[in-house]
Amino acid sequence: MIRFDTTFLDRIRLEEKVKFKQGAYEIIGIHYTEKYDRFVVITAASDIFGFSKLENLRTRLILVCLTSLILFFIAGWFYSGRAMKPISGVVSQVEEISFASLNLRVDEGNWTDEIARLAKTFNKMLERLETAFEMQKDFISNASHEIRTPLTAIYGQMEVLLMKERGNEEYRNAISSIVEDIRSLINLSNRLLLLAHTSSEVSDRRYGRVRIDEIIWQAKDEIKKINGEYKININLTYDGELFSEADQMEVSGDEFLLKTAAANIMENACKYSDDHAVNINIEGSQRWISITFADNGIGIDGKDLNRIFEPFQRGTNVNSIPGYGIGLSLVRRIINNHCGTFNLISRCGKGITAILKLPSVY
């Protein structure tokens, strides 16, 4: 039963029209004003059919939402499984790769999607790792062999000395030979340590400004101390003319490493030449400083040029001359670390021209 009071009637008279809901009824009150009469009309009704339809609609919407969520869950699980299947395959293949099986590669699929690009990138990384491991293995094998040779010679000479009493002259000759082997071993160890040092790629390495002409002269003095018979001729130019300012020969680099590189090239040029001579031309420009080392030695065979920059690799025509096969690989690594270039032009039997370029800071 619907109840009204005078306050409700006064509200209708004041607002002219009032709507509200009471229980299951929707009520509207309207104030009518005529010329001589004023009265309030109140009507109430309950939309039973409409409410039932809304109830049915609510039930259906709930069922549709629940059904959609279930279907979306099943479809998402199915399609995400299909989408993740290539990644799972890549993960399974990667788990099978170890340091002993770096030759294995990941399937690159159709080469069109992101998974294929990832697999391709990973395969390139595996190629670099495999190359690095092979180089490391060869390096350790060659280094062990080179170190074992002087050690074996030292051990053999000491063992022979201890077999019986000998004269002072024999002891002196034997000790001189041992000292020479020890000097050779120390020289080899220093080169190996320097090679390992230059192999470490340090992106934030900071160099100072150094004069390359002074470094070349210092390297010449060191080589002359080792062997006074070596002839080293140096010529300096800047854009085809004699340089006039010291800054024109400045580069950014490590003085010790650059001197080591220059000394290695000079020593090789003099050692493998019958006249033990090398002609050095230093030419500067605004962008590059080019250093050319030319000798008249035995040269390098064309088939050996591709591998001569690998550690412990030597030309087949120099087996009778003492050496370790480290110098050129060391030089290239030093120059690469200084953002330069190092190349060889060989004329077998007519000598080698080594061209070294470094960025100028003038």
Secondary structure, 3 states (H helix, E strand, C coil): CCCCCHHHHHHHHHHCEEEEEECCEEEEEEEEECCCCEEEEEEEECCHHHHHHHHHHHHHHHHHHHHHHHHHHHHHHHHHHHHHHHHHHHHHHHHCCCCCCCCCCCCCCCCCCHHHHHHHHHHHHHHHHHHHHHHHHHHHHHHHHHHHHHHHHHHHHHHHHCCCCCCHHHHHHHHHHHHHHHHHHHHHHHHHHHHHHHHCCCCCCCCEEEEHHHHHHHHHHHHHHHCCCCEEEEEEEECCECCCCHHHHEEEECHHHHHHHHHHHHHHHHHCCCCCEEEEEEEECCCEEEEEEEECCCCCCHHHCCCCCCCCCCCHHHCCCCCCCCHHHHHHHHHHHCCCEEEEEEECCCEEEEEEEEEECC
